[in-house]
Amino acid sequence: SSELRDAMKKYVPTDPEFEQAFAVARVSRTWFARYLLRALEKTAKGIPQPEYVANDEVTDINLEHVLPLRPGDGWDMDDDTAQTAQKLLGNMVLIKANENRDLGNMSFDQKRAVLEKSAYDLTKQVTKYETWTLNEIRERQINMARLAVKTWPSN
């Protein structure tokens, strides 16, 4: 196993390289974003063998884009910025399906009230922000990247 690990060193990124790449990663596949958020949530809870495991059932828990894919009037953001932010994992949260249906293109202030009640720590963390712009989305993703290194360490 040590020979294999040594042989793979040139292919496997170091933790700092992984963190840097994760901090700017864009996620296009819903299933993959859901997987990443569930794994990060488990690490955020800080319990190696949690009693509570993030639900992976699509009909129960949805992937929500905090900044909607098609922002409405409640969002003061130009199309180019919105396009940049949409696929960043920092803009995505897990939420109950029935709550997600009600959120739609609501403003950030309206969404915050719903997200604050979530049982998911990563979803609730969005509510610490007063506004939801590309800067906040990037900041959140950088914080998630730090958590990703703990979730998937290179050693």
C-alpha positions in Angstrom: 0.0 0.0 0.0 2.9 2.4 0.7 4.2 1.8 -2.9 0.8 2.5 -4.3 0.5 5.7 -2.2 3.9 6.9 -3.4 3.1 6.1 -7.0 -0.1 8.1 -6.8 1.4 11.2 -5.2 1.9 12.9 -8.6 -1.9 12.4 -9.4 -3.5 13.1 -6.0 -3.6 16.7 -4.9 -2.2 17.8 -1.6 -4.7 19.1 1.0 -3.9 22.8 0.2 -4.2 22.1 -3.6 -7.5 20.3 -3.0 -8.8 23.2 -0.8 -7.8 25.8 -3.4 -9.5 23.9 -6.2 -12.7 23.2 -4.2 -13.0 26.9 -3.3 -13.7 27.8 -6.9 -15.3 24.5 -8.1 -18.5 24.7 -10.1 -21.0 21.9 -9.8 -23.4 21.2 -12.7 -24.8 17.9 -11.7 -27.6 18.1 -9.1 -26.8 14.6 -7.8 -23.2 15.5 -7.3 -24.0 18.7 -5.5 -26.4 16.8 -3.2 -23.7 14.3 -2.4 -21.1 16.9 -1.6 -23.5 18.8 0.6 -24.5 15.7 2.5 -20.8 14.6 3.0 -19.9 18.1 4.2 -22.9 18.3 6.5 -21.7 15.0 8.2 -18.3 16.6 8.8 -19.8 19.9 10.0 -21.8 18.0 12.6 -18.4 16.7 13.9 -19.7 13.3 14.8 -17.7 10.4 13.2 -20.7 8.0 13.5 -23.7 10.3 13.5 -27.1 9.1 14.5 -28.5 11.7 12.1 -27.6 11.2 8.5 -28.5 13.7 5.8 -31.5 12.4 3.8 -30.6 11.5 0.2 -34.2 11.0 -1.0 -34.9 13.5 -3.7 -38.6 13.5 -3.1 -37.9 14.6 0.6 -34.9 16.8 0.3 -34.1 19.2 -2.6 -31.1 21.1 -3.8 -31.9 24.8 -3.5 -30.0 27.5 -5.3 -30.1 30.4 -2.9 -29.6 32.8 -5.7 -32.2 31.4 -8.1 -31.3 30.1 -11.5 -33.6 32.8 -12.9 -33.5 35.7 -10.3 -36.7 37.7 -10.1 -37.4 41.3 -9.1 -36.2 40.7 -5.5 -32.6 40.3 -6.7 -30.4 43.2 -7.6 -28.0 41.3 -9.7 -27.0 41.5 -13.4 -27.3 38.4 -15.6 -23.5 37.9 -15.9 -23.0 37.9 -12.2 -26.0 35.6 -11.6 -24.7 33.2 -14.3 -21.3 33.1 -12.5 -22.8 32.4 -9.1 -25.4 29.8 -10.1 -23.2 26.7 -10.3 -21.0 27.5 -7.3 -21.5 25.0 -4.5 -21.5 28.0 -2.1 -24.8 29.0 -3.6 -26.5 25.7 -2.9 -28.2 24.2 0.1 -30.2 21.2 1.1 -33.8 21.9 2.0 -37.1 20.0 2.6 -38.9 19.6 -0.7 -42.2 21.2 0.4 -40.2 24.3 1.6 -38.3 24.5 -1.6 -41.5 24.6 -3.7 -42.6 27.6 -1.7 -39.3 29.5 -2.0 -39.1 29.8 -5.8 -37.5 33.1 -6.8 -38.2 34.8 -3.5 -35.8 37.5 -2.3 -32.9 36.6 -0.1 -34.6 38.1 3.0 -37.6 35.9 2.4 -35.5 32.8 1.9 -33.4 33.5 5.0 -36.5 33.1 7.3 -37.1 29.6 5.9 -33.4 28.5 5.7 -32.9 29.6 9.4 -35.2 26.8 10.5 -33.3 24.1 8.7 -31.9 21.1 10.6 -28.9 21.2 8.2 -26.0 23.2 9.7 -24.7 24.2 6.3 -28.1 25.5 5.2 -28.5 27.5 8.4 -25.1 29.1 8.0 -26.4 31.0 4.9 -28.6 33.0 7.2 -25.6 34.7 8.9 -25.2 36.8 5.8 -27.1 40.1 5.5 -27.0 40.0 1.7 -26.4 37.3 -0.8 -24.1 38.5 -3.6 -21.3 36.8 -5.5 -18.9 37.9 -2.6 -20.9 36.1 0.0 -21.3 33.0 -2.2 -17.5 32.9 -2.7 -16.8 33.4 1.0 -19.2 30.5 1.9 -17.5 28.3 -0.7 -14.1 29.1 0.7 -15.4 28.0 4.1 -16.8 24.9 2.6 -13.4 24.1 1.0 -11.8 24.1 4.5 -14.5 21.6 5.6 -13.9 19.6 2.4 -10.2 19.0 3.3 -11.5 17.5 6.6 -14.1 15.5 4.8 -11.7 14.1 2.1 -8.1 14.3 3.5 -5.3 13.3 1.2 -3.7 11.0 3.8 
